[in-house]
Amino acid sequence: MPLIDPTRTVRIDLPTPGEWVEVREQLSKGDEVRAQKAALRGDPVIGPDGIVREVPLDLEAAQYATLELAIVAWSFPDPVTPENIRRLDPESHDYLVERLNQLYRRRSPEETKNSSAASPTLS
């Protein structure tokens, strides 16, 4: 049973030269659930037939929950905090989200079989 090692990290260079963010190489299933749970806002809307019609979601909350779980260090003088993560400039934020989507995407069985490493190394 493979366990995620939360101490393994990857450095992602941001668009501005010299700026970088260090992130956890992988998120665990528990981390994924925490981020998904952050997206839930309110109770589901259930129709008269008892079927769930709508689940109110806050995708921004899920995205920031993922960033908070992933980022362990960065080149900025301010500490990594939820408030400071929200202060990232739009270009760096969007670039980081794109790179994390690539890093954390699920691989097909074929990709896993043909890969020489369990996770990509980004720089």
Wavefront OBJ file of the C-alpha trace (Angstrom):
o trace
v 0.000 0.000 0.000
v 1.759 3.175 -1.139
v 1.643 6.096 1.242
v 2.168 9.700 0.180
v 5.329 11.238 1.623
v 4.350 14.822 2.518
v 8.019 15.841 2.758
v 8.687 15.251 -0.959
v 8.444 18.570 -2.756
v 8.789 20.082 -6.210
v 9.937 23.600 -6.981
v 7.905 25.549 -9.528
v 9.555 28.625 -11.002
v 7.043 31.428 -11.451
v 6.896 33.701 -14.527
v 8.905 36.465 -12.791
v 12.605 35.497 -12.829
v 13.889 34.482 -9.401
v 10.438 33.832 -7.939
v 9.457 30.280 -7.085
v 7.044 28.188 -5.040
v 7.833 24.854 -3.425
v 4.863 22.469 -3.371
v 4.178 18.990 -2.134
v 4.968 16.513 -4.891
v 1.703 14.640 -4.360
v -1.505 15.138 -2.437
v -3.038 12.239 -0.541
v -6.608 11.076 -0.966
v -7.353 12.744 2.366
v -5.975 16.030 0.995
v -8.174 15.707 -2.095
v -11.232 15.134 0.092
v -10.391 18.188 2.234
v -10.192 20.368 -0.891
v -13.444 18.951 -2.267
v -15.175 19.417 1.077
v -14.088 23.073 1.103
v -16.123 23.523 -2.084
v -19.409 22.478 -0.507
v -21.528 25.466 0.468
v -24.819 24.830 2.179
v -27.138 21.897 1.947
v -27.993 20.147 -1.297
v -31.275 21.090 -2.946
v -33.512 18.027 -2.898
v -36.555 17.778 -5.125
v -39.988 16.538 -4.024
v -39.059 13.097 -5.340
v -36.090 12.935 -2.938
v -33.481 13.269 -5.684
v -30.647 15.758 -5.237
v -31.208 18.525 -7.784
v -28.360 20.859 -6.948
v -25.257 20.904 -4.788
v -24.100 24.454 -4.034
v -20.379 24.678 -4.777
v -17.693 27.264 -4.186
v -14.960 26.297 -6.654
v -12.785 29.199 -5.547
v -12.759 27.789 -2.003
v -11.691 24.378 -3.333
v -8.918 25.945 -5.407
v -7.542 27.907 -2.463
v -7.842 24.870 -0.178
v -5.669 22.972 -2.674
v -3.128 25.804 -2.778
v -3.020 25.889 1.025
v -2.418 22.133 1.160
v 0.180 22.187 -1.622
v 2.421 25.212 -0.944
v 5.139 24.602 1.639
v 7.574 27.436 0.861
v 8.226 30.282 -1.551
v 10.763 32.923 -2.473
v 8.754 35.791 -1.000
v 9.786 37.362 2.331
v 6.273 36.972 3.766
v 5.306 33.612 5.295
v 3.101 31.110 3.479
v -0.345 31.724 4.975
v -3.872 31.446 3.548
v -4.061 35.246 3.486
v -0.740 35.617 1.654
v -1.656 32.913 -0.859
v -4.671 35.053 -1.736
v -2.327 37.998 -2.277
v -0.495 36.324 -5.196
v -0.610 38.401 -8.349
v -3.007 37.034 -11.006
v -0.266 35.907 -13.401
v 1.630 33.938 -10.736
v -1.591 32.524 -9.287
v -2.884 31.320 -12.659
v 0.501 29.882 -13.633
v 0.779 28.028 -10.329
v -2.741 26.608 -10.606
v -1.987 25.412 -14.146
v 1.230 23.700 -13.036
v -0.477 22.085 -10.034
v -3.237 20.785 -12.300
v -0.538 19.113 -14.400
v 1.345 17.800 -11.372
v -1.696 16.424 -9.551
v -3.685 15.094 -12.490
v -4.510 11.410 -12.356
v -2.540 9.286 -14.758
v -4.077 6.557 -16.861
v -2.884 2.991 -16.233
v -1.016 3.193 -19.562
v 0.798 6.393 -18.551
v 1.718 4.892 -15.189
v 3.032 1.727 -16.865
v 5.194 3.677 -19.334
v 6.494 6.196 -16.799
v 9.964 5.835 -15.344
v 8.927 7.815 -12.239
v 5.801 7.902 -10.137
v 5.498 11.697 -10.388
v 6.810 14.333 -12.756
v 9.550 16.669 -11.618
v 8.792 20.268 -12.497
v 11.238 23.113 -12.380
l 1 2 3 4 5 6 7 8 9 10 11 12 13 14 15 16 17 18 19 20 21 22 23 24 25 26 27 28 29 30 31 32 33 34 35 36 37 38 39 40 41 42 43 44 45 46 47 48 49 50 51 52 53 54 55 56 57 58 59 60 61 62 63 64 65 66 67 68 69 70 71 72 73 74 75 76 77 78 79 80 81 82 83 84 85 86 87 88 89 90 91 92 93 94 95 96 97 98 99 100 101 102 103 104 105 106 107 108 109 110 111 112 113 114 115 116 117 118 119 120 121 122 123
